[in-house]
Amino acid sequence: MKRPFRNYLYGIALVFSGAMLFFSCADNYKRVGEEALPLVFPQGVAGNFTFTYTETKNQMANEAVDTTRVISVLSGPAMKDYENLEFPYRTFPEGIVVDIYDENNNKNTITADYCIRYSSTGLIDLQGNVILETHDGKKLETPQLYYDQTNEWAFTENKFKYTNPEEGTIMDGEGMDFNKDFSYLYAHKTFGLMTIKEKIND
């Protein structure tokens, strides 16, 4: 009679130990202090916004009057402002339209489904169905495009399609750098079918 009772106690202890082991595996750890991810909220939200960026030829002093030139205009349905953070930025979660003007006031337009602009660097990251159209009909399509406002330079490492109606060409490739008016363009890699318009001599 002693051995079965001992086996019974052994079984209870085994079940209890297994239950303790099972419940101890649950993740009840609460992150505190520096381990906790900080909650980030925008300091401002705008709807149906328009930002206009201008420049002057000469440096202006207090109360000085001079003519300014519009260099770019950002517009869209929604904007979230995180300028109060250590690395300030703004997001445009519902898409954006960027109009860029050259020295002759010609307008080139970029549209995208999503955008984030880093204020301290002047870098704009455009994502999703990015389309750039120039005043003379050139068109670039890519899933992501960066625009450096300071250097007026755009680049992508993604696949792209570039249409040039002036030359009658369509080019597919991957990776591209160019300035804001497409007077300089460097494609990192081209592939597939490239249509080139032939000149007919009379």
C-alpha positions as CSV (number, residue, x, y, z in Angstrom):
1,M,0.0,0.0,0.0
2,K,2.9,2.4,0.5
3,R,4.3,2.1,-3.0
4,P,1.0,3.1,-4.8
5,F,0.6,6.1,-2.5
6,R,4.2,7.1,-3.1
7,N,3.6,6.8,-6.9
8,Y,0.5,8.9,-6.5
9,L,2.4,11.7,-4.7
10,Y,5.1,11.5,-7.4
11,G,2.5,11.9,-10.2
12,I,1.0,15.0,-8.5
13,A,4.4,16.5,-8.1
14,L,5.3,15.8,-11.7
15,V,2.0,17.4,-13.0
16,F,2.5,20.4,-10.7
17,S,6.1,20.9,-11.9
18,G,5.0,20.7,-15.6
19,A,2.2,23.3,-15.0
20,M,4.7,25.6,-13.3
21,L,7.1,25.2,-16.2
22,F,4.4,25.9,-18.8
23,F,3.1,29.1,-17.1
24,S,6.6,30.4,-16.5
25,C,7.1,30.5,-20.3
26,A,4.5,33.2,-20.7
27,D,5.9,36.6,-21.7
28,N,4.8,38.7,-18.8
29,Y,7.9,40.9,-18.9
30,K,7.1,44.6,-18.9
31,R,9.6,46.9,-20.6
32,V,10.5,49.9,-18.5
33,G,12.9,52.8,-18.6
34,E,15.2,53.0,-21.5
35,E,14.0,49.6,-22.9
36,A,10.5,50.9,-23.5
37,L,9.8,52.3,-27.0
38,P,8.7,55.9,-26.7
39,L,5.3,56.9,-28.0
40,V,5.6,59.4,-30.8
41,F,2.8,61.8,-31.6
42,P,2.8,64.6,-34.2
43,Q,2.8,68.1,-32.8
44,G,0.5,69.2,-35.6
45,V,-1.8,67.8,-38.3
46,A,-2.9,69.6,-41.4
47,G,-5.4,68.8,-44.1
48,N,-5.5,70.0,-47.7
49,F,-2.2,71.9,-47.2
50,T,0.1,73.8,-49.5
51,F,3.8,74.7,-48.6
52,T,5.6,77.2,-50.9
53,Y,9.4,77.4,-50.8
54,T,11.0,80.6,-52.1
55,E,14.5,82.1,-52.4
56,T,16.0,85.5,-53.0
57,K,19.0,86.3,-55.1
58,N,20.6,88.4,-52.3
59,Q,20.8,87.9,-48.6
60,M,18.1,89.9,-46.9
61,A,18.5,92.0,-43.7
62,N,15.8,93.0,-41.3
63,E,13.0,94.9,-43.0
64,A,14.7,94.5,-46.4
65,V,12.6,94.3,-49.5
66,D,13.5,92.1,-52.5
67,T,11.8,89.9,-55.1
68,T,11.6,86.2,-54.4
69,R,11.4,83.2,-56.7
70,V,9.3,80.2,-56.0
71,I,11.5,77.1,-56.2
72,S,9.0,74.4,-55.1
73,V,5.4,73.9,-53.9
74,L,4.3,70.9,-51.8
75,S,0.6,70.1,-51.6
76,G,-1.6,67.2,-50.5
77,P,-4.6,66.0,-48.5
78,A,-2.8,65.3,-45.2
79,M,0.4,66.2,-43.3
80,K,1.7,65.1,-39.9
81,D,4.3,67.4,-38.3
82,Y,7.1,65.8,-36.2
83,E,9.4,68.9,-36.2
84,N,9.7,68.8,-32.4
85,L,11.8,65.6,-32.4
86,E,15.6,65.5,-32.3
87,F,15.6,64.5,-36.0
88,P,12.6,66.5,-37.3
89,Y,10.5,65.3,-40.2
90,R,7.0,65.6,-41.8
91,T,5.0,62.8,-43.2
92,F,2.4,62.9,-46.0
93,P,0.5,59.6,-45.5
94,E,-2.2,60.1,-48.1
95,G,0.0,61.2,-51.0
96,I,1.7,64.4,-52.2
97,V,2.2,66.6,-55.2
98,V,5.6,68.4,-55.6
99,D,5.9,71.2,-58.1
100,I,9.5,72.2,-58.8
101,Y,10.4,75.4,-60.7
102,D,13.6,76.0,-62.6
103,E,15.3,79.4,-63.2
104,N,13.0,80.0,-66.2
105,N,9.9,79.3,-64.1
106,N,9.2,76.0,-65.9
107,K,7.3,73.6,-63.7
108,N,8.2,69.9,-63.2
109,T,5.7,67.8,-61.2
110,I,6.3,64.8,-58.9
111,T,3.3,62.8,-57.5
112,A,3.5,59.9,-55.0
113,D,1.3,57.8,-52.7
114,Y,3.4,58.5,-49.6
115,C,6.1,61.0,-48.7
116,I,8.4,61.9,-45.8
117,R,10.5,65.1,-45.7
118,Y,13.5,65.3,-43.4
119,S,13.7,69.0,-42.4
120,S,17.3,69.1,-41.2
121,T,18.7,67.6,-44.4
122,G,16.1,68.8,-47.0
123,L,15.7,65.2,-48.3
124,I,12.3,64.1,-49.6
125,D,11.5,60.4,-49.8
126,L,8.7,59.7,-52.2
127,Q,7.2,56.2,-52.2
128,G,4.5,54.3,-54.2
129,N,3.6,55.1,-57.8
130,V,6.1,57.9,-58.1
131,I,5.6,59.8,-61.4
132,L,7.8,62.7,-62.4
133,E,6.6,64.8,-65.4
134,T,8.7,67.7,-66.8
135,H,7.4,70.8,-68.6
136,D,8.6,69.4,-71.9
137,G,6.8,66.1,-71.6
138,K,9.5,63.8,-70.2
139,K,8.2,61.2,-67.8
140,L,9.8,59.0,-65.2
141,E,7.9,56.2,-63.3
142,T,9.4,54.4,-60.3
143,P,8.2,52.9,-57.0
144,Q,10.5,55.2,-54.9
145,L,12.4,58.4,-55.6
146,Y,14.5,60.7,-53.4
147,Y,14.8,64.4,-54.0
148,D,17.5,66.5,-52.4
149,Q,16.1,70.0,-52.1
150,T,19.5,71.5,-51.1
151,N,21.3,70.3,-54.2
152,E,18.2,70.1,-56.4
153,W,19.1,66.5,-57.2
154,A,16.9,63.4,-57.6
155,F,17.9,59.7,-57.5
156,T,16.5,56.2,-57.2
157,E,17.9,52.7,-56.8
158,N,14.7,51.1,-58.0
159,K,13.5,50.0,-61.4
160,F,12.2,52.8,-63.6
161,K,10.6,53.6,-66.9
162,Y,11.7,56.8,-68.6
163,T,9.8,58.2,-71.6
164,N,11.3,61.0,-73.7
165,P,8.9,62.3,-76.4
166,E,11.4,64.7,-77.8
167,E,13.7,61.8,-78.9
168,G,10.8,59.3,-79.2
169,T,12.5,56.9,-76.7
170,I,11.3,54.7,-73.9
171,M,13.9,53.3,-71.6
172,D,13.6,50.7,-68.8
173,G,16.3,50.4,-66.2
174,E,17.3,50.2,-62.5
175,G,18.9,53.1,-60.7
176,M,19.0,56.7,-61.9
177,D,20.5,60.1,-61.0
178,F,19.3,63.4,-62.5
179,N,19.0,67.1,-61.9
180,K,15.7,68.9,-61.5
181,D,15.3,69.8,-65.2
182,F,16.6,66.6,-66.7
183,S,19.4,68.4,-68.5
184,Y,21.7,65.8,-66.8
185,L,20.6,62.2,-66.5
186,Y,22.6,59.1,-65.6
187,A,21.0,55.6,-65.7
188,H,22.9,53.0,-63.6
189,K,21.6,50.0,-65.5
190,T,19.3,49.7,-68.5
191,F,17.6,46.5,-69.8
192,G,14.7,45.2,-71.9
193,L,13.5,46.9,-75.0
194,M,14.6,50.5,-75.7
195,T,12.7,52.2,-78.5
196,I,14.8,54.8,-80.3
197,K,13.4,57.2,-82.9
198,E,15.3,57.1,-86.2
199,K,16.2,60.3,-88.1
200,I,15.2,60.2,-91.8
201,N,17.5,62.0,-94.1
202,D,15.9,63.6,-97.2
